[in-house]
Amino acid sequence: MNTAHTPPPSADSSTFNTSAPAGPPLGVAMIGYAFMGKAHSNAWRNVASYFDVPAFEQKVLVGRDAGQVAAAAEKYGWAESATDWRSVLDRDDIDIVDICAPGWMHAEIAIAALEAGKHVLVEKPLANTLAEAEAMTEAAQAARERGVQSMIGFNYRRVPALALAKELIAEGRLGTVRHVRAAYLQDWLVDSDSPMTWRLNKETAGSGALGDIASHAIDQVLFLLGGTVTEVSGRLHTFVTSRPGAHGPEEVTVDDAAWATLTLDTGTIASVEVSRMATGQKNSLKLEIYGDKGSLLFDLEAINELGFLDATVPVREQGFRRILVNEPGHPYMAAWWPQGHVIGWEHTFTHEIRDFLAAVNGGTPPSPSFEEGLAVQRVLAAVEESANAKSSIIQLASPHTSATEGA
């Protein structure tokens, strides 16, 4: 389930073989132009400057406000703008649809795009509900049989330090991984007077910190370790239950923070903690991975660094060493700067677009697939179910069942 079909660039190359016959440029449409739209636009605009990718064109940017989306299209390098995503799907010059709209729109747009024969990249989490995620996965499976590819945008898989961590784990450098701590902490909601947004309404956001950032932490557990989550217990909490709205106070209907304990079929236990109320933590995804032969440490706020302890050397020599993941032999880094010249958060999206284009070009299913996104969605749903049942342990269905079986 968690094996990437499209690996990062090799240690000595930043390119891939464009084995597919050359054709007209791929036409790209992107839906959504706010935070994620800006990040994805930056990646589309720059990816061909650093990686050998098939020819494509930033055809159209779609948004609800005609004036704002037109201004964003001009600023971000899109040839034109539109306000009706359905009409865009009818266009023969559109081959790829990149969905950066809020989660409540993911299922409708993605399913329609796949049925229209468009390759689809959609931001995480896959959907707002488990039922929507299952429907999207079924659509992706059917489209894949027609050669139409789909991928979910868990961009932290494309952090070179985390890609290196996965390599070290796969090579057995940590031995048997016994337990993991994953904490994704932010503080943008600490002020109780911060205004109400769509992210704080369950109808539009699905959940709060749980879907927004716990999805990243859970995906990292699955990405790095492989295996399947079999048991979940969790707790959710909302610290500020009402926030200023356009017409007065509005009820916050999602969580501010979430905690979960996950059991994997490999025997590994993972603890996950996420919060958007952690004062002083701006965007800190911390991962601690402990095996019987070694350990790894990572913090997104030090994105170029990986801490590694080799427990196979004599105790008198043991200690965490700082690996600066900027060498040409590290994942993705051959495309960038000389050693020691750091890259940033935005580069993860460039790597993501690179890998997605490689998969589309080669006709190879990319990773993370919608199935992998569904696996994360099942865990999110189980955390919520457990929280509603006072942290009871929830058993998850076998991963070998179909997308809808056991839902």
ABEGO torsion letter per residue (X at the ends): XABBABBBBBAABABBBBABBBBBBBBBBBBEABAAAAAAAAAAAAAAAABBBBBBBBABBBBABAAAAAAAAAAAGBABBBABAAAAAABAABABBBBABBAAAAAAAAAAAAAAGBBBBBBOBABABAAAAAAAAAAAAAAAAAGBBBBBBBAAAABAAAAAAAAAAAAGAAEBBABBBBBBBBAAAABAABBBBAAABAAAAGBBAAAAAAAAAAAAAAAAAEEBBABBBBBBBBABABBBBAAEBBBBABBABBBBBBBBAAGBBBBBBBBAABBGBABBBBBBBBBAAEBBBBBAABAABBBBBBAABBAAABEBBBBBBABAABBGAAABBBBGBBBBAAAAAAAAAAAAAAAAAAGBBBOBBAAAAAAAAAAAAAAAAAAAAGGBBBBBBBAABBAABGX
